[in-house]
Structures are given as C-alpha cells and as structure tokens.
Amino acid sequence: MSAPIDVRALGKVAVLMGGRSAEREVSLMSGQGVLQALRGAGVDAHPFDPAEQPLCELARQGFARAFIALHGRWGEDGTVQGALELLGIPYTGSGVQACAVAIDKTLTKRLWQAEGLPTPAWRRVDSAEATRAALQALGAPMIVKPAREGSTIGLTKVTAPDQCEAAYRLAAQHDPEVLCEQFIAGDEVTCAVLGSGAQARALPLIRIVAPGGDYDYHAKYFSDDTRYLIPSGLPAEEEAAIQALVLRAYRTLGCRGWARADIMVDAATRQPYLLEINTAPGMTGHSLVPMAARAVGLDYPALCLQLLAQATLDNPTTVGTEGAA
C-alpha cells in the first residue's frame, strides 16, 4: 500500500474549473466534485475560475499547487499548463507538450500511426466539398467532428453525401480544423491510466452501452439510461491487450499523472482502434475515471488526493512564486 498523504504538506490548493471552453458546464460539475472531495479530506482547497479572474492571481493569493478540472481548450490544451509553469505552481495531469498534442486529434493520430498504433482512417478537411470527398474515400458511415474539441461537441455521424455540408458547418463552428474519421462499428470502451512512465498503470476497461448506440453529450453527462459495464464483459485476453495498447498510446504522447483513452473494438475483426486521449478527464457523477478507480478500491476522494499529491511541473526547477511547492 502507498504511504498516507500528508494533506498539510499539499499547501493551499486551487481547483481550476469553469473556464471559457465549450465544456465549461461540465468543468464546473467536475470542479465542484473535486473541491468537495479535497475539502472533505482536509485539504485547504479553493475554487478558481480562469474566466472570472486572471491566472496571475494564483501567485498573488499564495496557491501552492493546482488541480486542473478544466476541460477542452484553455484547460487541457497546454495553455493553462504553460501559465502554471511560468508561475512555478505544480499542477495535476500532463505537461504542456503532451496536452497540446492530445487536444489535437489529427496530430495525435499522426504520432500514433508513426508508432504503428491502430486508429481509424481519417482525413482533415477545410470545406463541405472536401468532406464529401472524404466520405467517398472513407466510406459511410463517417464521423465528422472538430479536431480540437471534446465531449462529442460538434460531432455528426454522416451516412449520405447530402449530410456533409451541414456536418462540416457544425464542426467548423467549434474549430476551423475539422476531422473526418472512418466509423468503426462495434464495442465502445474507455480505459483510464494513472501514473507516469514505467509506473503508469491501466485501470479496468469500461464498456459503454448508450441508448440507440448514440453516446452524445446528453448521454455522457445527464442520461441515467446509458449503461457502463465494469467488468467490461470482454474476454480477459482482449481486455489485457487493449490496456497494453492504451499504455503505449499514453506513453507515446508523453502523458503523465492521469488520462483516459477512448477505443472502438471492431465487431467483425475484434481489432481495437484508438480514437483519442483526454488529459483532463471528467470528474462528474457520470464520469468514467472515478468509476474505473472504484473498481480497484480507489474511491473518489482518494483518487483526487492521489492526483493532487502527484502534481508537478515540466521544469521543477523553474523559479516561481513564494507559494510554489
């Protein structure tokens, strides 16, 4: 068993939540959950919304470390991580480079492909015409989505050419970088990873069964009809292979602390395909990392404490504020 965490040594903690991304609503839910858990464990934790006050206030107010419960852009894309590096305030999760890469699904795919890791075929498009050409190349159904958004925001499942223009326009509303991706029919699973480097470990898989097979924004965060199966029900050898694949994907991007990867398993071939990796996963009542952690005996408060205790910097020798740990 790991040594008990001295909460006093963690100092004054900022729980970063809210922000300016399209996932603000979810971030506020995650942040409130983390805040209550840390306070319940005796941590001197305080809410901090970067949309309401500048990040330089973290130094002025003497925060020693930050728990990042921000989602999407300006939260898990390397920007807030870079600001915290400059302030010298250790933070949870991956560093600047890993976050910047992971938020960009096309760049992530390029790196995974370079390492021989399976991911669905894809095209980056800049117009409705290019979207139609992608459909012809990739086949139907096809997924059209913003390259740098999460929570299925701006996503469309396209089955015919006459849907391409609306799908492209919806995705482009959220990001000028639009990704078209081959649709993989089969089991949808997610795999959380805790830790860093050789010590990183994959948690048990969760198989997601959404009403009508549509795991959209509502199904993710608000529906009680979505089923999360843990144990996943997959054969043990298959689950172990997917966990090993996710660990390779995690390390390839240089992730640390924690993350969650989404995978589709082809129903016909049983080949798993990596879709994306989230470097600041949700911590809401419907979120999946806490669910997987509970399956190995790590409850929500203990998970929050563990992540906070591992807060660090890309460059720990950076000269920061007096509050920096």
C-alpha positions as CSV (number, residue, x, y, z in Angstrom):
1,M,0.0,0.0,0.0
2,S,1.2,3.6,-0.7
3,A,2.1,5.8,2.2
4,P,-0.6,8.1,3.6
5,I,-0.7,11.6,2.1
6,D,0.0,14.5,4.4
7,V,-2.7,16.9,3.4
8,R,-0.9,19.8,5.2
9,A,2.1,19.4,3.0
10,L,-0.1,20.0,0.0
11,G,-0.5,23.6,0.9
12,K,-3.1,26.0,-0.4
13,V,-4.8,24.4,-3.5
14,A,-6.6,25.9,-6.4
15,V,-9.2,23.8,-8.1
16,L,-9.3,25.3,-11.6
17,M,-12.8,24.9,-13.0
18,G,-15.2,26.6,-15.5
19,G,-13.0,28.5,-18.0
20,R,-14.0,29.7,-21.4
21,S,-14.3,26.4,-23.4
22,A,-17.4,24.8,-24.9
23,E,-17.1,22.3,-22.0
24,R,-17.5,25.0,-19.2
25,E,-20.7,23.4,-17.9
26,V,-19.0,20.0,-17.4
27,S,-15.9,21.6,-16.0
28,L,-17.9,23.3,-13.3
29,M,-19.5,20.0,-12.3
30,S,-16.1,18.3,-12.3
31,G,-14.6,21.1,-10.3
32,Q,-17.3,21.1,-7.6
33,G,-16.9,17.4,-7.1
34,V,-13.1,17.6,-6.7
35,L,-13.4,20.7,-4.4
36,Q,-15.8,18.9,-2.1
37,A,-13.7,15.8,-2.0
38,L,-10.5,17.6,-1.2
39,R,-12.1,19.8,1.5
40,G,-13.7,16.7,3.0
41,A,-10.2,15.2,3.2
42,G,-8.9,18.2,5.0
43,V,-7.1,20.0,2.1
44,D,-7.1,23.8,2.0
45,A,-8.8,23.8,-1.4
46,H,-10.5,26.8,-3.1
47,P,-12.4,27.2,-6.4
48,F,-10.7,29.3,-9.1
49,D,-12.4,30.1,-12.4
50,P,-10.0,31.5,-15.0
51,A,-12.9,33.0,-16.8
52,E,-13.6,35.3,-13.8
53,Q,-10.1,36.2,-12.6
54,P,-6.6,36.2,-14.3
55,L,-4.3,33.3,-13.6
56,C,-1.7,35.7,-12.1
57,E,-4.0,35.8,-9.1
58,L,-2.9,32.3,-8.3
59,A,0.5,33.6,-7.3
60,R,-0.8,36.7,-5.6
61,Q,-3.1,34.6,-3.5
62,G,-0.4,32.2,-2.5
63,F,-1.6,28.9,-4.0
64,A,1.0,26.1,-3.7
65,R,-0.5,23.8,-6.4
66,A,-3.4,23.5,-8.7
67,F,-5.9,20.7,-9.5
68,I,-6.9,21.2,-13.2
69,A,-10.6,20.4,-13.6
70,L,-10.8,22.4,-16.8
71,H,-11.9,20.6,-20.0
72,G,-11.3,21.4,-23.6
73,R,-9.5,24.5,-24.9
74,W,-7.7,26.8,-22.4
75,G,-7.8,23.9,-20.0
76,E,-6.3,20.7,-21.4
77,D,-4.6,22.1,-24.5
78,G,-1.3,23.2,-22.8
79,T,-2.2,26.8,-22.4
80,V,-3.1,26.8,-18.7
81,Q,-0.3,24.3,-18.1
82,G,2.2,26.8,-19.7
83,A,0.9,29.6,-17.5
84,L,1.4,27.5,-14.4
85,E,4.9,26.6,-15.5
86,L,5.7,30.3,-15.7
87,L,4.2,30.8,-12.2
88,G,6.0,27.9,-10.8
89,I,2.8,26.3,-9.5
90,P,2.8,22.5,-9.8
91,Y,-0.4,21.1,-11.4
92,T,-2.2,17.8,-11.9
93,G,-2.0,15.9,-15.2
94,S,0.1,16.1,-18.2
95,G,2.6,18.8,-19.2
96,V,2.5,21.5,-21.8
97,Q,3.6,19.4,-24.8
98,A,1.5,16.3,-24.1
99,C,-1.6,18.4,-23.6
100,A,-1.1,20.4,-26.7
101,V,-0.7,17.3,-28.8
102,A,-3.5,15.3,-27.2
103,I,-6.1,18.0,-27.7
104,D,-5.4,17.9,-31.5
105,K,-6.9,14.7,-32.7
106,T,-5.2,14.9,-36.1
107,L,-1.7,15.4,-34.6
108,T,-2.4,12.6,-32.1
109,K,-3.3,10.3,-35.0
110,R,-0.2,11.1,-36.9
111,L,2.0,10.2,-33.9
112,W,0.1,7.0,-33.1
113,Q,0.3,6.0,-36.7
114,A,4.1,6.7,-36.7
115,E,4.4,4.3,-33.8
116,G,2.3,1.6,-35.5
117,L,-0.7,2.1,-33.2
118,P,-4.1,1.4,-34.7
119,T,-6.5,4.4,-35.2
120,P,-9.4,4.7,-37.7
121,A,-8.6,6.1,-41.1
122,W,-9.1,9.8,-41.4
123,R,-9.0,13.0,-43.4
124,R,-8.6,16.6,-42.3
125,V,-11.0,18.8,-44.3
126,D,-11.5,22.5,-44.9
127,S,-14.8,22.6,-46.8
128,A,-18.0,20.8,-47.4
129,E,-16.6,19.7,-50.8
130,A,-13.6,18.1,-49.1
131,T,-16.0,16.5,-46.6
132,R,-17.9,14.8,-49.4
133,A,-14.6,13.7,-50.9
134,A,-13.6,12.2,-47.5
135,L,-16.9,10.3,-47.4
136,Q,-16.1,8.8,-50.8
137,A,-12.7,7.8,-49.6
138,L,-13.5,6.6,-46.1
139,G,-17.0,5.2,-46.8
140,A,-20.2,5.5,-44.9
141,P,-20.9,5.9,-42.1
142,M,-18.3,8.5,-41.3
143,I,-17.7,10.7,-38.3
144,V,-17.3,14.5,-38.8
145,K,-16.0,16.4,-35.7
146,P,-13.9,19.3,-34.6
147,A,-10.2,18.4,-34.4
148,R,-9.8,20.1,-31.0
149,E,-13.0,19.7,-29.1
150,G,-14.2,17.0,-26.7
151,S,-17.4,15.7,-25.2
152,T,-18.8,14.9,-28.7
153,I,-19.4,18.6,-29.2
154,G,-19.9,19.4,-32.9
155,L,-19.9,15.8,-33.9
156,T,-22.1,14.3,-36.7
157,K,-22.4,10.7,-37.9
158,V,-22.7,11.0,-41.7
159,T,-24.4,8.3,-43.8
160,A,-25.0,10.1,-47.1
161,P,-23.4,12.8,-49.2
162,D,-26.2,15.3,-48.7
163,Q,-25.4,15.4,-45.0
164,C,-21.8,16.5,-45.5
165,E,-22.3,20.3,-45.7
166,A,-24.3,20.5,-42.5
167,A,-21.9,18.2,-40.7
168,Y,-18.9,20.3,-41.8
169,R,-20.5,23.6,-40.9
170,L,-21.4,22.3,-37.4
171,A,-17.9,21.1,-36.7
172,A,-16.4,24.3,-38.2
173,Q,-18.4,26.4,-35.8
174,H,-16.3,24.9,-33.0
175,D,-12.9,24.6,-34.7
176,P,-11.6,25.6,-38.2
177,E,-9.7,22.3,-38.1
178,V,-12.3,19.6,-39.0
179,L,-11.6,15.9,-38.9
180,C,-13.4,13.2,-40.9
181,E,-13.0,9.7,-39.4
182,Q,-13.9,6.2,-40.5
183,F,-16.7,4.9,-38.4
184,I,-15.9,1.6,-36.5
185,A,-18.9,-0.5,-35.7
186,G,-18.5,-2.5,-32.5
187,D,-17.9,-2.2,-28.8
188,E,-17.2,1.2,-27.4
189,V,-14.8,1.1,-24.4
190,T,-12.7,3.5,-22.4
191,C,-9.6,2.9,-20.4
192,A,-8.2,5.2,-17.7
193,V,-4.5,5.4,-16.9
194,L,-2.9,6.5,-13.6
195,G,0.7,7.4,-13.0
196,S,3.7,8.2,-15.1
197,G,6.4,6.5,-17.1
198,A,7.1,2.9,-16.2
199,Q,4.9,3.2,-13.1
200,A,1.8,4.1,-15.2
201,R,-1.0,1.5,-14.9
202,A,-4.2,1.0,-16.9
203,L,-7.4,0.6,-14.9
204,P,-10.1,-1.9,-15.8
205,L,-11.9,-1.2,-19.1
206,I,-15.5,0.2,-19.1
207,R,-17.8,-0.8,-21.9
208,I,-20.3,1.9,-22.8
209,V,-23.8,1.0,-23.9
210,A,-25.7,4.1,-24.8
211,P,-29.4,4.2,-25.8
212,G,-29.6,3.6,-29.5
213,G,-25.8,3.4,-29.7
214,D,-25.6,7.2,-29.6
215,Y,-23.1,8.3,-26.9
216,D,-23.6,12.0,-27.3
217,Y,-23.2,14.9,-24.9
218,H,-26.5,14.2,-23.1
219,A,-25.8,10.5,-22.8
220,K,-22.3,11.3,-21.4
221,Y,-23.3,13.7,-18.7
222,F,-27.0,13.7,-18.0
223,S,-28.7,10.5,-19.0
224,D,-29.3,7.7,-16.5
225,D,-30.1,5.3,-19.4
226,T,-26.5,4.9,-20.5
227,R,-25.0,1.7,-19.1
228,Y,-21.4,1.4,-18.0
229,L,-20.2,-2.1,-17.8
230,I,-17.4,-2.8,-15.4
231,P,-16.2,-5.6,-15.6
232,S,-16.5,-4.9,-19.4
233,G,-17.6,-8.4,-20.3
234,L,-14.8,-8.6,-22.9
235,P,-12.6,-11.7,-22.9
236,A,-9.7,-11.3,-20.4
237,E,-7.0,-11.6,-23.1
238,E,-8.8,-9.0,-25.2
239,E,-9.1,-6.6,-22.3
240,A,-5.4,-7.0,-21.4
241,A,-4.4,-6.4,-25.0
242,I,-6.4,-3.1,-25.0
243,Q,-4.9,-2.0,-21.7
244,A,-1.4,-2.6,-23.1
245,L,-2.3,-0.7,-26.3
246,V,-3.6,2.3,-24.2
247,L,-0.4,2.4,-22.1
248,R,1.6,2.5,-25.3
249,A,-0.6,5.3,-26.6
250,Y,-0.3,7.2,-23.3
251,R,3.5,7.0,-23.2
252,T,3.8,7.8,-26.9
253,L,2.3,11.2,-26.3
254,G,4.3,11.8,-23.1
255,C,1.3,11.8,-20.8
256,R,1.7,11.8,-17.0
257,G,-0.5,11.8,-13.9
258,W,-3.7,10.5,-15.5
259,A,-5.7,10.4,-18.7
260,R,-8.5,8.4,-20.3
261,A,-8.4,6.9,-23.8
262,D,-11.5,6.1,-25.9
263,I,-11.4,3.0,-28.1
264,M,-13.7,1.2,-30.6
265,V,-13.4,-2.5,-31.0
266,D,-14.4,-3.7,-34.5
267,A,-17.3,-6.1,-34.1
268,A,-16.1,-8.3,-37.0
269,T,-12.3,-8.4,-36.5
270,R,-12.1,-7.6,-32.8
271,Q,-9.3,-5.1,-33.7
272,P,-9.2,-2.2,-31.2
273,Y,-8.9,1.3,-32.6
274,L,-7.7,4.3,-30.6
275,L,-10.0,7.3,-31.0
276,E,-8.5,9.9,-28.7
277,I,-7.0,10.5,-25.3
278,N,-8.2,13.0,-22.7
279,T,-5.6,14.6,-20.5
280,A,-8.1,16.2,-18.1
281,P,-10.9,13.7,-17.8
282,G,-14.3,14.4,-16.3
283,M,-14.8,14.1,-12.6
284,T,-18.6,14.4,-12.6
285,G,-21.2,12.0,-11.2
286,H,-21.3,10.3,-14.6
287,S,-17.6,10.3,-15.2
288,L,-15.6,7.2,-16.1
289,V,-12.2,7.6,-14.4
290,P,-13.7,7.6,-10.9
291,M,-15.8,4.6,-11.9
292,A,-12.8,2.6,-13.0
293,A,-10.8,3.7,-9.9
294,R,-13.6,2.4,-7.6
295,A,-13.2,-1.0,-9.3
296,V,-9.7,-1.2,-8.0
297,G,-10.6,0.1,-4.5
298,L,-9.7,3.7,-5.0
299,D,-12.7,5.9,-4.0
300,Y,-13.4,9.4,-5.4
301,P,-11.7,11.4,-2.5
302,A,-8.7,9.1,-2.5
303,L,-8.4,9.4,-6.3
304,C,-8.5,13.2,-6.0
305,L,-5.8,13.2,-3.3
306,Q,-3.6,10.9,-5.2
307,L,-3.7,13.1,-8.4
308,L,-3.1,16.2,-6.3
309,A,-0.1,14.7,-4.5
310,Q,1.5,13.9,-7.9
311,A,1.1,17.5,-9.1
312,T,4.3,18.6,-10.7
313,L,5.9,20.8,-13.4
314,D,7.6,20.1,-16.7
315,N,10.6,22.0,-15.2
316,P,10.5,21.6,-11.4
317,T,13.5,24.0,-11.0
318,T,11.5,26.9,-12.5
319,V,11.8,29.9,-10.3
320,G,8.2,30.7,-9.2
321,T,6.4,32.5,-6.5
322,E,6.7,32.1,-2.8
323,G,3.6,29.9,-2.9
324,A,5.2,27.4,-5.3
325,A,5.9,24.0,-4.0
